[in-house]
Amino acid sequence: MRILVTGASGLLGSKLCKLAVRKNYEIYSVYSQHKPLYGAPVQFDISDKDAVEKIFKKVKPEAVVHTAALTNVDKCELEKERAWKINVEGTENIAESCEKFHAFLVYISTDYVFDGEKGMYKENHKPNPVNYYGLTKLKGEESIKNLTDECCIARTSVIYGTIPVAGKTNFALWLLDKLERKEKVKIVTDQWNSPTLNTNLANMILEVSERKLTGTFHLAGATRLSRFEFAKLLAKTFSLNTNFITLASSREISWIAKRPQDSSLNINKAYQTLKNKPLKIQEALEKMKKEIEPF
């Protein structure tokens, strides 16, 4: 299978490429700055329509996993033009080329398309983003539905993994590093989501690509947790002192963009449909622990 992965240097993209290469798939790893570790590297700007079409014409992918996005929520709020160009226009360019060259598209979206008023959102619940990042990802979803039929929208939540990628860390690694150094950390107790191990997510996405499953799927961890609960479980799993984790309210954190309070996702559809099931949090953390070199 020939797969083109955008954002191949990122937390999800790098893991996806690694697992796909192991399956002997032909992988083309798209990046803009940080050269990917796995697959055949292809450098271009997704917001450049001609560049996108040129690569599709050359590679002729059977499937495309579009993970590339500006995901920094506060940066999206401050740099709206840039966020729109990458998250909306870039997505439109990818979708148009998928339609033109008959490639199946998996678009990675987010729990932030929801307002967080109720939590445990199902695929058919009405999106209502409360920040610009969520808005651009929702517009990306809408563009894909209008531009191609052979597609899957995969919404996920708080991706974490075992190695820092593309010059960035993730919440889990950041927390473990702080606790290892015996530094106190403030973690919010009033924000809930569905933390998702990148390995679990990558396996689910590969299955969606292989089976060409269309529609919208919530591909996320199977446990709804507050950030504080997630932090405590992480610490316990890695035998680190939980006393360094202190409670905080989201009102105490100086975020620029508003965050949804409870953006947790209902994963029943994915659980019933996929062979690679969404993992419950303890199983995911044990898997993460095994993946990490001696900590």
C-alpha positions, 0 to 999 in steps of 0.5 A: 500500500502506498501512503502519503503522510502529512505532518510526518515529523509530528507526534502522530505522523512519526509513529504512523510512518514507523508502524507503516514502514514495519508493515512494508508499506510504501511511505512518503513522509511530508514535512516542512521543517523537521526531516522525518525519521521514517519513510521517504521524506518529501518536503513541501508546503501544504498551503501551496496548491501547485506543490501539493498537486505536483507531489500527488502526480508524482507519488500517486498515493492510494491513501493519505493521512493528513495530520499536518496542522497548526495545533498550538491553540494559543498561537492559532488565536494570535496568528489567525491568518496563518492558522487559516492558511495551514488548517483550512486552505492546506486541508482543502489542497490535500482534499482536492488532490485526493479527489483528483488522484483517487486517493482515500483520505484520513483527516485528523481532527480534534475534540476541540470542535466541541464547546465542552458543555457536556462531554462524551461527545458522539460523532453525530453531536453538533460541533460548536468550537470555542476557540479559533483552533477548533474553528479551523479544524471544523472548517477543515472537516466541512471542506473535506466533506464538500471536496471528496467522498472517499474520506474519513474524519478521525477526531482525537484528543490529547495525544501523548507518546514516548519521544519528543518530536519536531522540537516539541514535547507532549504533556506526558513527557513534560510531566514525567520530566518535571517529576523526575527532577522533583519539581512541583507542577500545577495541573488543572482539575476542571478540564476533562478529555480522552488522552490518546496514546499515539501508538494506539491512534496510529494503529487505528488510523492504519486500519481505517486506511486499509479498510477505507472506512468512510464517515466520522470516527472518534479515535481516542483513548477509552477513558474520560479523565481530568488533566489532574487524574491523568497526571496522577495516573502517569506518576503512579505508572512510572513510580514517581512521587505524586506529591509534586502534583498540585491542584489548580483551576483553569482560571489560574492558568494564563491561556490566551484562547478559551478551552472547552471544559469537557471535550471527552469523546465517546469511542463506542463506534470505533470500539465496535467497528475496529479490530484495533480498539481504543485503549483504556488509560491504564492499558495505554500507560502500561504500553507507553511504559514498555515503549520507553527506554529505561526511564 
